[in-house]
């Protein structure tokens, strides 16, 4: 297939190659990526956040940085480490927040267990990344036109974002009421959550779970974070009483600032994580708001909309001008005034975006993303399942413009989800705190230097246990050590700790999906129906998935019933946002890049050729595609699982026990 086949007539009747822009705001970085029809990255720019920890370390002394760079064989002083502990160096396409400037870092940790982000930094970083892509595209288009090739042109924009992170700002000014937001993995609301749980009868707890799909008594969700702000921050309380308070997650904040109409919206995949939305009505529920003592007459809540519809036209916010060069500002201003304007029309919470980017559209598809945390989603289609085994019920996506398509793709799709608070972050902990490895990439070889953990079990519950255990009082433990234990055993146990939690979540989901209370579907092939379901494959992406050694350990822990397939696309989350935006056009004629989800898979996975035909090598995205199959024996695998379950029980309730003593 040649690029000529991807060329279309633009609105000015000139030939162009259409692209979709994806804004992806994660816990530790922001990026903007331009995708073509093949799902290939045409341009990309990323800003990795500095943190209060890295800022303090830099301010105190440059010695540690120099020492780390020498260890890593790097001469570049602009090196920091990602949430997975991977060394990141500044390049033309990747910036690191400048630690030399006297500015607040985007992420800060003011107290143990507290995690905050700066909303203005996030907005400025997104705009800077967008500007960098426009600068790159302007340069590339100049070369393309001079060589007789049609230029690239952005058709629409989608957004993916970290969920549950809670921001508050003024309706009158549009500015944050406080200079920080509370990030999803912050645990400051533990007392609020525990008090609510103690005061709520079990029968009513189950009723609330039926409404939301969530175990509300966790610090994870937005509801307790908003309650904490109202109870503890005078500026927020004052705005609430004066009907000036706007609440939103990161998607709402970005869309409000980047659209011409400053529209206040959130999509279902984000709204369902607040604890305020009824899964059945797809709207805020008065009973839930009352439960958290929120008067909706005093607060401005974003309208809940689908994941794929027109929200507004892109504009560059005036408040970001000071952070941009004159060239960047001029390009963004011209882009904002383009005729016809470029719409923002796709929005997905990051894990739903990853599910879509993995092309896991069919019911029964499962995916696992290994990032700062570990997130596993199981697509249940249009069926809403309320888990009996500790998983969450969440929206996978909602693409209403596909209402007339086959397979119910236009209807809201649900998913079961399990979240592990600490995944790649445990690798960073091994590197920075224990100094067991010089680079995160070394954890796989170190863990694989031994055939097993030597009896060591590592429960990485640094901020409590998420699904399927839901114990905020649990804390990280390392058990089973002896004089035989080596650094390799500890590293392997740490990796296994993440993989065991993924197994626990998949076990819970399969039990919910197949309606069994007492069978472990990962150990027993009950019938041929199970063997033939798509649950037999777990699609994986994220930082840790790039390690062959780690993914083989995951496959060994899951056993022979589930094979692990690494995604061929490294940026699944951003690609999911791009797909959502492309699906928002109302007609096939307008949906130029992909007509429907089947067409997405045809182009992204198969290079545009029909099934059974062979695609030219240059058009396929299979460089990282790899399947891992279990090599573990039944005896060793089951023994390991028994050890894990025992360790989990011993790690539960730690904070509660010591507070009572």
Rosetta blueprint (number, residue, H / E / L):
1 X L
2 X L
3 X H
4 X H
5 X H
6 X H
7 X E
8 X E
9 X E
10 X L
11 X L
12 X L
13 X L
14 X L
15 X E
16 X E
17 X E
18 X E
19 X E
20 X E
21 X E
22 X E
23 X E
24 X E
25 X E
26 X L
27 X L
28 X L
29 X E
30 X E
31 X E
32 X E
33 X E
34 X E
35 X E
36 X L
37 X L
38 X L
39 X L
40 X L
41 X E
42 X E
43 X E
44 X E
45 X E
46 X E
47 X E
48 X E
49 X L
50 X L
51 X E
52 X H
53 X H
54 X H
55 X H
56 X H
57 X H
58 X H
59 X H
60 X H
61 X L
62 X L
63 X H
64 X H
65 X H
66 X H
67 X H
68 X H
69 X H
70 X H
71 X H
72 X L
73 X L
74 X L
75 X L
76 X L
77 X L
78 X L
79 X E
80 X E
81 X E
82 X L
83 X L
84 X L
85 X L
86 X L
87 X E
88 X E
89 X E
90 X L
91 X L
92 X L
93 X L
94 X E
95 X E
96 X E
97 X L
98 X L
99 X L
100 X L
101 X L
102 X L
103 X L
104 X L
105 X L
106 X L
107 X E
108 X E
109 X L
110 X L
111 X L
112 X L
113 X L
114 X L
115 X L
116 X E
117 X E
118 X L
119 X H
120 X H
121 X H
122 X H
123 X H
124 X H
125 X H
126 X H
127 X H
128 X H
129 X H
130 X H
131 X H
132 X H
133 X H
134 X H
135 X H
136 X H
137 X H
138 X H
139 X H
140 X H
141 X H
142 X H
143 X H
144 X H
145 X H
146 X H
147 X L
148 X L
149 X L
150 X L
151 X E
152 X E
153 X E
154 X E
155 X E
156 X E
157 X E
158 X E
159 X E
160 X E
161 X E
162 X L
163 X L
164 X L
165 X L
166 X E
167 X E
168 X E
169 X E
170 X E
171 X L
172 X L
173 X L
174 X L
175 X L
176 X E
177 X L
178 X L
179 X L
180 X L
181 X E
182 X E
183 X L
184 X L
185 X L
186 X L
187 X L
188 X L
189 X L
190 X H
191 X H
192 X H
193 X H
194 X H
195 X H
196 X H
197 X H
198 X H
199 X H
200 X L
201 X L
202 X H
203 X H
204 X H
205 X H
206 X H
207 X H
208 X H
209 X H
210 X H
211 X H
212 X H
213 X L
214 X L
215 X L
216 X L
217 X L
218 X L
219 X L
220 X L
221 X L
222 X H
223 X H
224 X H
225 X H
226 X H
227 X H
228 X H
229 X H
230 X H
231 X H
232 X H
233 X L
234 X H
235 X H
236 X H
237 X H
238 X H
239 X H
240 X H
241 X H
242 X L
243 X L
244 X L
245 X E
246 X E
247 X E
248 X E
249 X L
250 X H
251 X H
252 X H
253 X H
254 X H
255 X H
256 X H
257 X H
258 X H
259 X E
260 X L
261 X L
262 X L
263 X L
264 X L
265 X E
266 X E
267 X E
268 X H
269 X H
270 X H
271 X H
272 X L
273 X L
274 X L
275 X L
276 X L
277 X E
278 X E
279 X L
280 X L
281 X L
282 X L
283 X E
284 X E
285 X L
286 X H
287 X H
288 X H
289 X H
290 X H
291 X H
292 X L
293 X L
294 X L
295 X L
296 X L
297 X L
298 X L
299 X E
300 X E
301 X E
302 X L
303 X E
304 X E
305 X E
306 X L
307 X L
308 X E
309 X E
310 X E
311 X E
312 X E
313 X E
314 X E
315 X L
316 X L
317 X L
318 X H
319 X H
320 X H
321 X H
322 X H
323 X H
324 X L
325 X L
326 X H
327 X H
328 X H
329 X H
330 X H
331 X H
332 X H
333 X H
334 X H
335 X H
336 X H
337 X L
338 X L
339 X L
340 X L
341 X L
342 X L
343 X E
344 X E
345 X E
346 X E
347 X E
348 X E
349 X E
350 X H
351 X H
352 X H
353 X H
354 X H
355 X H
356 X H
357 X H
358 X L
359 X L
360 X L
361 X L
362 X L
363 X L
364 X L
365 X L
366 X E
367 X E
368 X E
369 X E
370 X E
371 X L
372 X L
373 X L
374 X E
375 X E
376 X E
377 X E
378 X E
379 X E
380 X E
381 X E
382 X L
383 X L
384 X L
385 X L
386 X L
387 X L
388 X L
389 X L
390 X L
391 X L
392 X E
393 X E
394 X E
395 X E
396 X E
397 X E
398 X L
399 X L
400 X H
401 X H
402 X H
403 X L
404 X L
405 X L
406 X H
407 X H
408 X H
409 X L
410 X L
411 X L
412 X L
413 X E
414 X E
415 X E
416 X E
417 X E
418 X E
419 X E
420 X E
421 X L
422 X L
423 X L
424 X H
425 X H
426 X H
427 X H
428 X H
429 X H
430 X H
431 X H
432 X H
433 X L
434 X L
435 X L
436 X L
437 X L
438 X L
439 X L
440 X L
441 X L
442 X H
443 X H
444 X H
445 X H
446 X H
447 X H
448 X L
449 X L
450 X L
451 X L
452 X L
453 X L
454 X L
455 X L
456 X L
457 X E
458 X E
459 X E
460 X L
461 X L
462 X L
463 X L
464 X L
465 X E
466 X L
467 X L
468 X L
469 X L
470 X L
471 X E
472 X L
473 X L
474 X L
475 X L
476 X L
477 X E
478 X E
479 X E
480 X L
481 X L
482 X L
483 X L
484 X L
485 X L
486 X L
487 X H
488 X H
489 X H
490 X H
491 X H
492 X H
493 X H
494 X H
495 X H
496 X H
497 X H
498 X H
499 X H
500 X H
501 X H
502 X H
503 X H
504 X H
505 X H
506 X H
507 X H
508 X H
509 X H
510 X H
511 X H
512 X H
513 X H
514 X H
515 X L
516 X L
517 X L
518 X L
519 X L
520 X L
521 X L
522 X L
523 X L
524 X L
525 X L
526 X L
527 X L
528 X H
529 X H
530 X H
531 X H
532 X H
533 X L
534 X H
535 X H
536 X H
537 X E
538 X E
539 X E
540 X E
541 X E
542 X E
543 X H
544 X H
545 X H
546 X H
547 X L
548 X H
549 X H
550 X H
551 X H
552 X H
553 X H
554 X H
555 X H
556 X H
557 X H
558 X H
559 X L
560 X L
561 X L
562 X L
563 X E
564 X E
565 X E
566 X E
567 X L
568 X L
569 X L
570 X L
571 X L
572 X H
573 X H
574 X H
575 X H
576 X H
577 X H
578 X H
579 X H
580 X H
581 X H
582 X H
583 X L
584 X L
585 X L
586 X L
587 X L
588 X L
589 X L
590 X L
591 X L
592 X L
593 X L
594 X L
595 X L
596 X L
597 X H
598 X H
599 X H
600 X H
601 X H
602 X H
603 X H
604 X H
605 X H
606 X H
607 X L
608 X L
609 X L
610 X L
611 X L
612 X L
613 X L
614 X L
615 X L
616 X L
617 X H
618 X H
619 X H
620 X L
621 X L
622 X L
623 X L
624 X L
625 X L
626 X E
627 X E
628 X E
629 X L
630 X L
631 X L
632 X L
633 X L
634 X H
635 X H
636 X H
637 X H
638 X H
639 X H
640 X H
641 X H
642 X H
643 X H
644 X H
645 X H
646 X H
647 X H
648 X H
649 X H
650 X H
651 X H
652 X L
653 X L
654 X H
655 X H
656 X H
657 X H
658 X H
659 X H
660 X H
661 X L
